């Protein structure tokens, strides 16, 4: 795009993307991982995150979320967090361990 960048090829764990509603939804039975829609990252200086209506979803390189701690205090497996639209409170998705994964181990 002219501004920002697209991210594709990510997988959701603990939830699924509902393309019709344009937000996170509960996982279907027996679905551990689902493909995430393309994410468009647009840089906005001094942007304040919304107080509701989104989940700050972490992105990890692999399914193993553990790694050595870097100087930032985050795991070396951690990439970044992105805001994903939702109609549920953020704690709902935190309890489910919802995260985006770059590469599945199998």
Residue pairs with C-beta under 8 A, 6 or more apart in sequence:
1 40
3 42
3 43
4 40
4 41
4 42
4 43
5 40
5 41
6 38
6 39
6 40
6 41
7 38
7 39
7 40
7 41
8 38
8 39
9 102
10 35
10 36
10 39
10 59
10 100
10 101
10 102
11 33
11 34
11 35
11 36
11 100
11 101
11 102
11 104
12 24
12 33
12 34
12 35
12 36
12 98
12 99
12 100
12 101
13 32
13 33
13 63
13 97
13 98
13 99
13 100
13 101
14 27
14 93
14 96
14 97
14 98
14 99
15 24
15 25
15 26
15 27
15 34
15 93
15 96
15 98
16 24
16 25
16 26
16 27
16 28
16 31
16 34
17 23
17 24
17 25
17 34
17 35
17 36
17 37
18 24
18 25
19 37
21 87
22 85
23 84
23 85
23 86
23 87
24 55
24 84
24 85
24 86
24 88
24 93
24 98
27 34
28 34
33 101
33 104
36 100
39 82
41 82
49 56
49 83
50 83
52 89
53 85
53 86
53 87
54 83
54 84
54 85
54 86
54 90
55 83
55 84
55 86
55 88
55 90
55 93
55 98
56 81
56 82
56 83
56 90
57 81
57 82
57 83
57 84
57 93
57 98
57 99
57 100
58 78
58 79
58 80
58 81
58 99
58 100
59 78
59 79
59 80
59 81
59 82
59 99
59 100
59 101
59 102
60 75
60 77
60 78
60 79
60 99
60 100
60 101
60 102
61 77
61 78
61 79
61 101
61 102
61 103
62 77
62 101
62 102
62 103
62 105
63 101
63 104
63 105
64 77
64 105
65 75
65 77
65 78
65 99
66 75
66 77
67 75
67 76
67 77
67 78
68 75
68 76
69 75
69 76
70 76
79 102
82 100
86 92
86 93
